[in-house]
Amino acid sequence: QQKPSIADGIAVKRPSDMTFSLIQKYVDDIVTVSEDEIAHAILLLMERSKLVVEGAGAVGMAALLQNRIPTENRKTVVLLSGGNLDASILSRIGDHALAYAGRYLVLRVVLHDRPGELAKLTAVISEAEANVIELDHHRHGIDLSLNQIEAGITVETRDADHVTQVINSLREAGYTPEPPPTPQAQASILYFRGQDT
């Protein structure tokens, strides 16, 4: 079964006979890139070059950005092709690529259910110069006791180093990192527990 890909234009089970014979004749090497790396390349092309390039057309740029193509002492050209991206997938690719680049951080934090706890948490994030762009707050959950809430916070950060700074600021303020509550929990979400919870 074929896995879905944002590079669906080249996600084929096998190349045609004609394509394969051309590859054998003209191609020296083949490298692979991940979905995250493709999304990052699409975002970078949009931000820096104002180009909308579909996933299949951005794989060369992804390989170049990940240093999978030798470029030292060589002239290197990457062909960019196709702009077949609909708006809904473009938005999801953007969000995914921002998280991959360390520019979004998603936190789940268990806190005491009392006045001021959420304000303390957001103050730590603010002091780390990160911007809260989304916040949800709920009291219901199998892992929450009667006096606890869980805050889900999406934070905008500058880069991976800034993500580390935010995480360190939370630790210094007494928020303890925790493993995800279930194996199915997303790897891109960081879990913390507030002081004495």
ChimeraX commands (.cxc) that place a marker at each C-alpha (Angstrom):
marker #1 position 0.00,0.00,0.00 radius 0.5
marker #1 position 1.34,3.40,-1.04 radius 0.5
marker #1 position 1.74,6.00,1.71 radius 0.5
marker #1 position 0.25,9.45,1.09 radius 0.5
marker #1 position 2.83,12.13,0.35 radius 0.5
marker #1 position 2.93,15.88,-0.23 radius 0.5
marker #1 position 5.15,14.94,-3.19 radius 0.5
marker #1 position 2.34,12.90,-4.75 radius 0.5
marker #1 position 3.47,13.81,-8.28 radius 0.5
marker #1 position 6.50,11.54,-7.89 radius 0.5
marker #1 position 5.13,9.05,-5.36 radius 0.5
marker #1 position 4.80,6.13,-7.75 radius 0.5
marker #1 position 5.13,2.43,-7.01 radius 0.5
marker #1 position 7.59,2.02,-9.86 radius 0.5
marker #1 position 8.81,4.17,-12.75 radius 0.5
marker #1 position 7.64,3.42,-16.26 radius 0.5
marker #1 position 9.99,1.48,-18.53 radius 0.5
marker #1 position 10.85,4.63,-20.49 radius 0.5
marker #1 position 11.54,6.65,-17.33 radius 0.5
marker #1 position 13.64,3.84,-15.88 radius 0.5
marker #1 position 15.79,3.57,-19.04 radius 0.5
marker #1 position 16.41,7.36,-18.92 radius 0.5
marker #1 position 17.37,7.13,-15.24 radius 0.5
marker #1 position 19.83,4.33,-16.01 radius 0.5
marker #1 position 21.38,6.37,-18.81 radius 0.5
marker #1 position 21.57,9.87,-17.22 radius 0.5
marker #1 position 21.25,9.70,-13.42 radius 0.5
marker #1 position 24.35,9.26,-11.24 radius 0.5
marker #1 position 22.66,9.08,-7.84 radius 0.5
marker #1 position 19.27,9.20,-6.15 radius 0.5
marker #1 position 18.73,10.69,-2.70 radius 0.5
marker #1 position 15.63,10.73,-0.54 radius 0.5
marker #1 position 14.07,13.42,1.65 radius 0.5
marker #1 position 11.41,13.25,4.35 radius 0.5
marker #1 position 7.94,14.81,4.28 radius 0.5
marker #1 position 9.13,17.34,6.90 radius 0.5
marker #1 position 12.08,18.32,4.73 radius 0.5
marker #1 position 9.84,18.78,1.68 radius 0.5
marker #1 position 7.40,20.93,3.67 radius 0.5
marker #1 position 10.32,23.03,4.95 radius 0.5
marker #1 position 11.57,23.56,1.38 radius 0.5
marker #1 position 8.09,24.60,0.19 radius 0.5
marker #1 position 7.82,27.13,3.03 radius 0.5
marker #1 position 11.31,28.51,2.41 radius 0.5
marker #1 position 10.59,28.94,-1.30 radius 0.5
marker #1 position 7.38,30.83,-0.46 radius 0.5
marker #1 position 9.02,33.05,2.15 radius 0.5
marker #1 position 12.33,33.84,0.47 radius 0.5
marker #1 position 11.57,33.58,-3.25 radius 0.5
marker #1 position 7.80,34.19,-3.34 radius 0.5
marker #1 position 7.34,30.93,-5.26 radius 0.5
marker #1 position 4.57,28.38,-4.75 radius 0.5
marker #1 position 6.10,25.03,-5.66 radius 0.5
marker #1 position 4.30,21.73,-5.20 radius 0.5
marker #1 position 5.87,18.93,-3.16 radius 0.5
marker #1 position 7.18,16.94,-6.14 radius 0.5
marker #1 position 8.76,20.09,-7.54 radius 0.5
marker #1 position 10.41,21.03,-4.23 radius 0.5
marker #1 position 12.21,17.73,-3.50 radius 0.5
marker #1 position 15.41,18.93,-5.19 radius 0.5
marker #1 position 15.47,22.03,-2.99 radius 0.5
marker #1 position 14.80,19.86,0.07 radius 0.5
marker #1 position 17.76,17.63,-0.84 radius 0.5
marker #1 position 19.98,20.69,-1.37 radius 0.5
marker #1 position 18.94,22.24,1.97 radius 0.5
marker #1 position 19.71,18.97,3.77 radius 0.5
marker #1 position 23.18,18.71,2.16 radius 0.5
marker #1 position 22.28,15.45,0.42 radius 0.5
marker #1 position 23.67,16.76,-2.86 radius 0.5
marker #1 position 27.42,17.46,-3.09 radius 0.5
marker #1 position 27.89,21.13,-4.02 radius 0.5
marker #1 position 31.46,21.94,-3.04 radius 0.5
marker #1 position 33.47,23.33,-5.99 radius 0.5
marker #1 position 30.51,22.73,-8.34 radius 0.5
marker #1 position 27.88,24.80,-10.03 radius 0.5
marker #1 position 24.56,23.45,-8.78 radius 0.5
marker #1 position 21.13,23.97,-10.31 radius 0.5
marker #1 position 17.86,22.83,-8.76 radius 0.5
marker #1 position 14.84,22.67,-11.03 radius 0.5
marker #1 position 11.63,23.90,-9.41 radius 0.5
marker #1 position 8.42,22.81,-11.07 radius 0.5
marker #1 position 4.68,22.67,-10.55 radius 0.5
marker #1 position 2.45,24.82,-8.42 radius 0.5
marker #1 position -0.36,22.34,-7.94 radius 0.5
marker #1 position -1.17,23.03,-4.27 radius 0.5
marker #1 position -4.67,23.80,-3.08 radius 0.5
marker #1 position -5.16,26.37,-0.33 radius 0.5
marker #1 position -6.17,23.87,2.38 radius 0.5
marker #1 position -3.08,21.70,1.95 radius 0.5
marker #1 position -0.87,24.78,1.60 radius 0.5
marker #1 position -2.01,26.00,5.02 radius 0.5
marker #1 position -1.30,22.60,6.61 radius 0.5
marker #1 position 2.12,22.38,4.93 radius 0.5
marker #1 position 2.92,25.87,6.25 radius 0.5
marker #1 position 1.99,24.97,9.82 radius 0.5
marker #1 position 3.89,21.69,9.63 radius 0.5
marker #1 position 6.98,23.32,8.14 radius 0.5
marker #1 position 6.96,26.09,10.77 radius 0.5
marker #1 position 6.89,23.46,13.53 radius 0.5
marker #1 position 9.70,21.53,11.80 radius 0.5
marker #1 position 11.80,24.70,11.57 radius 0.5
marker #1 position 11.32,25.41,15.28 radius 0.5
marker #1 position 9.02,28.37,14.70 radius 0.5
marker #1 position 5.96,26.84,16.36 radius 0.5
marker #1 position 6.01,25.10,19.71 radius 0.5
marker #1 position 2.96,23.27,21.02 radius 0.5
marker #1 position 2.77,22.77,24.77 radius 0.5
marker #1 position 0.37,20.83,26.98 radius 0.5
marker #1 position 0.74,21.88,30.61 radius 0.5
marker #1 position -1.11,20.49,33.63 radius 0.5
marker #1 position -1.78,23.22,36.23 radius 0.5
marker #1 position -3.64,23.66,39.49 radius 0.5
marker #1 position -7.17,24.87,38.90 radius 0.5
marker #1 position -6.89,28.14,40.80 radius 0.5
marker #1 position -6.73,31.84,39.90 radius 0.5
marker #1 position -3.40,33.07,38.54 radius 0.5
marker #1 position -1.85,29.74,37.45 radius 0.5
marker #1 position -2.43,30.34,33.75 radius 0.5
marker #1 position -1.17,33.93,34.09 radius 0.5
marker #1 position 2.07,32.66,35.70 radius 0.5
marker #1 position 2.60,30.23,32.84 radius 0.5
marker #1 position 2.00,32.79,30.10 radius 0.5
marker #1 position 4.27,35.27,31.92 radius 0.5
marker #1 position 7.15,32.77,31.73 radius 0.5
marker #1 position 6.51,32.32,28.00 radius 0.5
marker #1 position 6.33,36.09,27.51 radius 0.5
marker #1 position 9.57,36.67,29.42 radius 0.5
marker #1 position 11.22,34.18,27.05 radius 0.5
marker #1 position 10.08,36.51,24.23 radius 0.5
marker #1 position 7.78,33.94,22.65 radius 0.5
marker #1 position 4.33,34.83,21.36 radius 0.5
marker #1 position 1.24,32.84,22.38 radius 0.5
marker #1 position -0.88,32.44,19.25 radius 0.5
marker #1 position -3.41,29.92,20.52 radius 0.5
marker #1 position -4.53,28.78,23.95 radius 0.5
marker #1 position -7.12,26.25,25.06 radius 0.5
marker #1 position -7.99,25.47,28.64 radius 0.5
marker #1 position -10.00,22.51,29.87 radius 0.5
marker #1 position -10.83,20.68,33.06 radius 0.5
marker #1 position -11.85,17.34,31.59 radius 0.5
marker #1 position -9.43,14.53,30.99 radius 0.5
marker #1 position -8.69,11.06,32.16 radius 0.5
marker #1 position -5.27,12.14,33.46 radius 0.5
marker #1 position -6.54,15.19,35.39 radius 0.5
marker #1 position -7.56,15.19,39.04 radius 0.5
marker #1 position -10.43,17.31,40.34 radius 0.5
marker #1 position -8.17,20.26,41.12 radius 0.5
marker #1 position -6.25,20.31,37.83 radius 0.5
marker #1 position -6.63,21.80,34.36 radius 0.5
marker #1 position -4.69,21.28,31.17 radius 0.5
marker #1 position -3.60,24.26,29.12 radius 0.5
marker #1 position -2.85,23.70,25.45 radius 0.5
marker #1 position -0.66,26.50,24.14 radius 0.5
marker #1 position 0.72,27.11,20.67 radius 0.5
marker #1 position 3.71,29.45,20.80 radius 0.5
marker #1 position 5.41,31.26,17.94 radius 0.5
marker #1 position 9.21,31.12,18.20 radius 0.5
marker #1 position 12.12,32.41,16.10 radius 0.5
marker #1 position 14.01,29.16,15.55 radius 0.5
marker #1 position 15.12,25.91,17.22 radius 0.5
marker #1 position 17.45,27.78,19.61 radius 0.5
marker #1 position 14.53,29.93,20.77 radius 0.5
marker #1 position 12.46,26.77,21.37 radius 0.5
marker #1 position 15.26,25.53,23.65 radius 0.5
marker #1 position 15.27,28.90,25.45 radius 0.5
marker #1 position 11.49,28.70,26.06 radius 0.5
marker #1 position 11.77,25.10,27.34 radius 0.5
marker #1 position 14.65,26.07,29.66 radius 0.5
marker #1 position 12.67,29.06,30.96 radius 0.5
marker #1 position 9.75,26.76,31.77 radius 0.5
marker #1 position 12.06,24.34,33.59 radius 0.5
marker #1 position 13.67,27.17,35.59 radius 0.5
marker #1 position 10.20,28.37,36.59 radius 0.5
marker #1 position 9.39,24.92,38.01 radius 0.5
marker #1 position 7.45,23.36,35.13 radius 0.5
marker #1 position 8.53,19.75,34.74 radius 0.5
marker #1 position 8.69,18.05,31.32 radius 0.5
marker #1 position 6.75,14.79,31.13 radius 0.5
marker #1 position 6.47,11.98,28.62 radius 0.5
marker #1 position 3.35,12.07,26.42 radius 0.5
marker #1 position 0.34,10.52,28.21 radius 0.5
marker #1 position -0.22,7.94,25.45 radius 0.5
marker #1 position 1.95,6.40,22.72 radius 0.5
marker #1 position -0.40,7.95,20.14 radius 0.5
marker #1 position 0.29,11.51,21.38 radius 0.5
marker #1 position 1.98,13.69,18.80 radius 0.5
marker #1 position 5.76,13.86,19.02 radius 0.5
marker #1 position 5.73,17.59,18.24 radius 0.5
marker #1 position 3.79,18.39,21.43 radius 0.5
marker #1 position 5.78,18.90,24.62 radius 0.5
marker #1 position 4.13,17.94,27.91 radius 0.5
marker #1 position 4.83,19.74,31.19 radius 0.5
marker #1 position 3.46,19.60,34.71 radius 0.5
marker #1 position 3.15,22.74,36.84 radius 0.5
marker #1 position 4.62,23.13,40.30 radius 0.5
marker #1 position 3.25,20.68,42.86 radius 0.5
marker #1 position 0.65,19.17,40.49 radius 0.5
marker link #1:1,2 radius 0.2
marker link #1:2,3 radius 0.2
marker link #1:3,4 radius 0.2
marker link #1:4,5 radius 0.2
marker link #1:5,6 radius 0.2
marker link #1:6,7 radius 0.2
marker link #1:7,8 radius 0.2
marker link #1:8,9 radius 0.2
marker link #1:9,10 radius 0.2
marker link #1:10,11 radius 0.2
marker link #1:11,12 radius 0.2
marker link #1:12,13 radius 0.2
marker link #1:13,14 radius 0.2
marker link #1:14,15 radius 0.2
marker link #1:15,16 radius 0.2
marker link #1:16,17 radius 0.2
marker link #1:17,18 radius 0.2
marker link #1:18,19 radius 0.2
marker link #1:19,20 radius 0.2
marker link #1:20,21 radius 0.2
marker link #1:21,22 radius 0.2
marker link #1:22,23 radius 0.2
marker link #1:23,24 radius 0.2
marker link #1:24,25 radius 0.2
marker link #1:25,26 radius 0.2
marker link #1:26,27 radius 0.2
marker link #1:27,28 radius 0.2
marker link #1:28,29 radius 0.2
marker link #1:29,30 radius 0.2
marker link #1:30,31 radius 0.2
marker link #1:31,32 radius 0.2
marker link #1:32,33 radius 0.2
marker link #1:33,34 radius 0.2
marker link #1:34,35 radius 0.2
marker link #1:35,36 radius 0.2
marker link #1:36,37 radius 0.2
marker link #1:37,38 radius 0.2
marker link #1:38,39 radius 0.2
marker link #1:39,40 radius 0.2
marker link #1:40,41 radius 0.2
marker link #1:41,42 radius 0.2
marker link #1:42,43 radius 0.2
marker link #1:43,44 radius 0.2
marker link #1:44,45 radius 0.2
marker link #1:45,46 radius 0.2
marker link #1:46,47 radius 0.2
marker link #1:47,48 radius 0.2
marker link #1:48,49 radius 0.2
marker link #1:49,50 radius 0.2
marker link #1:50,51 radius 0.2
marker link #1:51,52 radius 0.2
marker link #1:52,53 radius 0.2
marker link #1:53,54 radius 0.2
marker link #1:54,55 radius 0.2
marker link #1:55,56 radius 0.2
marker link #1:56,57 radius 0.2
marker link #1:57,58 radius 0.2
marker link #1:58,59 radius 0.2
marker link #1:59,60 radius 0.2
marker link #1:60,61 radius 0.2
marker link #1:61,62 radius 0.2
marker link #1:62,63 radius 0.2
marker link #1:63,64 radius 0.2
marker link #1:64,65 radius 0.2
marker link #1:65,66 radius 0.2
marker link #1:66,67 radius 0.2
marker link #1:67,68 radius 0.2
marker link #1:68,69 radius 0.2
marker link #1:69,70 radius 0.2
marker link #1:70,71 radius 0.2
marker link #1:71,72 radius 0.2
marker link #1:72,73 radius 0.2
marker link #1:73,74 radius 0.2
marker link #1:74,75 radius 0.2
marker link #1:75,76 radius 0.2
marker link #1:76,77 radius 0.2
marker link #1:77,78 radius 0.2
marker link #1:78,79 radius 0.2
marker link #1:79,80 radius 0.2
marker link #1:80,81 radius 0.2
marker link #1:81,82 radius 0.2
marker link #1:82,83 radius 0.2
marker link #1:83,84 radius 0.2
marker link #1:84,85 radius 0.2
marker link #1:85,86 radius 0.2
marker link #1:86,87 radius 0.2
marker link #1:87,88 radius 0.2
marker link #1:88,89 radius 0.2
marker link #1:89,90 radius 0.2
marker link #1:90,91 radius 0.2
marker link #1:91,92 radius 0.2
marker link #1:92,93 radius 0.2
marker link #1:93,94 radius 0.2
marker link #1:94,95 radius 0.2
marker link #1:95,96 radius 0.2
marker link #1:96,97 radius 0.2
marker link #1:97,98 radius 0.2
marker link #1:98,99 radius 0.2
marker link #1:99,100 radius 0.2
marker link #1:100,101 radius 0.2
marker link #1:101,102 radius 0.2
marker link #1:102,103 radius 0.2
marker link #1:103,104 radius 0.2
marker link #1:104,105 radius 0.2
marker link #1:105,106 radius 0.2
marker link #1:106,107 radius 0.2
marker link #1:107,108 radius 0.2
marker link #1:108,109 radius 0.2
marker link #1:109,110 radius 0.2
marker link #1:110,111 radius 0.2
marker link #1:111,112 radius 0.2
marker link #1:112,113 radius 0.2
marker link #1:113,114 radius 0.2
marker link #1:114,115 radius 0.2
marker link #1:115,116 radius 0.2
marker link #1:116,117 radius 0.2
marker link #1:117,118 radius 0.2
marker link #1:118,119 radius 0.2
marker link #1:119,120 radius 0.2
marker link #1:120,121 radius 0.2
marker link #1:121,122 radius 0.2
marker link #1:122,123 radius 0.2
marker link #1:123,124 radius 0.2
marker link #1:124,125 radius 0.2
marker link #1:125,126 radius 0.2
marker link #1:126,127 radius 0.2
marker link #1:127,128 radius 0.2
marker link #1:128,129 radius 0.2
marker link #1:129,130 radius 0.2
marker link #1:130,131 radius 0.2
marker link #1:131,132 radius 0.2
marker link #1:132,133 radius 0.2
marker link #1:133,134 radius 0.2
marker link #1:134,135 radius 0.2
marker link #1:135,136 radius 0.2
marker link #1:136,137 radius 0.2
marker link #1:137,138 radius 0.2
marker link #1:138,139 radius 0.2
marker link #1:139,140 radius 0.2
marker link #1:140,141 radius 0.2
marker link #1:141,142 radius 0.2
marker link #1:142,143 radius 0.2
marker link #1:143,144 radius 0.2
marker link #1:144,145 radius 0.2
marker link #1:145,146 radius 0.2
marker link #1:146,147 radius 0.2
marker link #1:147,148 radius 0.2
marker link #1:148,149 radius 0.2
marker link #1:149,150 radius 0.2
marker link #1:150,151 radius 0.2
marker link #1:151,152 radius 0.2
marker link #1:152,153 radius 0.2
marker link #1:153,154 radius 0.2
marker link #1:154,155 radius 0.2
marker link #1:155,156 radius 0.2
marker link #1:156,157 radius 0.2
marker link #1:157,158 radius 0.2
marker link #1:158,159 radius 0.2
marker link #1:159,160 radius 0.2
marker link #1:160,161 radius 0.2
marker link #1:161,162 radius 0.2
marker link #1:162,163 radius 0.2
marker link #1:163,164 radius 0.2
marker link #1:164,165 radius 0.2
marker link #1:165,166 radius 0.2
marker link #1:166,167 radius 0.2
marker link #1:167,168 radius 0.2
marker link #1:168,169 radius 0.2
marker link #1:169,170 radius 0.2
marker link #1:170,171 radius 0.2
marker link #1:171,172 radius 0.2
marker link #1:172,173 radius 0.2
marker link #1:173,174 radius 0.2
marker link #1:174,175 radius 0.2
marker link #1:175,176 radius 0.2
marker link #1:176,177 radius 0.2
marker link #1:177,178 radius 0.2
marker link #1:178,179 radius 0.2
marker link #1:179,180 radius 0.2
marker link #1:180,181 radius 0.2
marker link #1:181,182 radius 0.2
marker link #1:182,183 radius 0.2
marker link #1:183,184 radius 0.2
marker link #1:184,185 radius 0.2
marker link #1:185,186 radius 0.2
marker link #1:186,187 radius 0.2
marker link #1:187,188 radius 0.2
marker link #1:188,189 radius 0.2
marker link #1:189,190 radius 0.2
marker link #1:190,191 radius 0.2
marker link #1:191,192 radius 0.2
marker link #1:192,193 radius 0.2
marker link #1:193,194 radius 0.2
marker link #1:194,195 radius 0.2
marker link #1:195,196 radius 0.2
marker link #1:196,197 radius 0.2
view
